[in-house]
Amino acid sequence: MTTIRCQLVASETDCMHYTTYVFKCLESNIPFGHHYCMMTRPPNWDHRDINIGEIGYVTYMEVEAGKDTWYCRETNQQIPYNYTNIYFIKFVVEKVDSSKKDIIL
């Protein structure tokens, strides 16, 4: 698992309730070679909604189809992933120091 400082720039939930997020990396050392990273949150993943523009820290996990596995409770087995993907784990919003905000009228 990897954690990076980022900003949510887009999100979409499909008809199967999978949510796709696009985060912009705000670090100078970009771990995945791009300024943007798209990741998927499965429908059974319990997490609060994230608003576009929120800045914070996202933890994600890269999986490789056929190589990495997930645990299935119903069968009590490790099942290989069918698709290579980046899975969303958690997002923690960065606390903003309100004393440093400028008010523009």
N, C-alpha and C positions, 0 to 999 in steps of 0.2 A: 504494500500500500504506500501511496505517496500523498503528501499534503503540500499544497501551494497556496500563495496569496493571490486572490483573483477577484474578478467582478463578473456577475451574471449579466450577459448581454442578450440572451434569448432563451426561451423555453417553449416546449410544446408537449401536450399530452395526446396520445393517439387513442383510437377506439378500443384498444386492448388495455388502456390505462398505464402504459409505459410512458414515462416522462423523459424527454430528451432535453438536456441543458447544454448551452454553449457558454463557456467561461472564457474571459480574457485574462491571460496571465499578467500579473502586475509585478513580477519578479524580474531581476536582471538576468538571472540564470534560468532560462526556459527549459524545463525538463523534457518536454516532448518535441522540441524543435520548431514549434509554431507559437504564435502569440495567442492562439485560440485552441481550446480543447472541447470536444463534444463528448458527452457521456450520458449514459442511460440509467434511470432509476426504475427498477421493477415495480409493478403494481402493489406487491405485498411489502414494500419497504416503507416503514413508518418514519416519516420526517415531516416537519412543518413545511408549508409553502414558502418558496423563496421568491422575492420580488426582483424584477428587472432593475439593475443598477446597484443592488446590494454588493458591498465589498466585504470580503472576509477570507476564510480559509476553507478550502474544499479538500476532502480526502477522497481518493478514488483508487480503484484497483483495475489493473489491466489483466485481461484473461485471454488465453490463446485456445482456440477451438481444438478439441481432441487431446490437449495436453493438461490444461487446468481442469479441476473438478469442483463440484458443489455437493453439499450433503443433502440428501432427500430423506426427510423424516418418515414418509410413508413406507419406503422400502428399506430404510436403514442402510443405504449405500451411498458411495461417492459416485456421482454422475458426471461424465465429461461435458464441458460446455460445447454446444453445437456451433457457436459463432464466436469469432474473435471480436472483442469489444472492450470498452472502458466503462466500468460500472461505478456509479456514484455511491459513496458510503455515507458522508456526512458533510454538512456545511455549518460553520460557526461564523456568525457575523462579527465584523471588527467593530469594536467600540469606538465611537467618534467622540473626540474631545470637544465639547460644545464651546469651551472658552476660546478655542482657536478659530471658530467660524467667523467669516466676514459677512456682514449683512449689507446687501446691495439694494438700494431703493431705486 
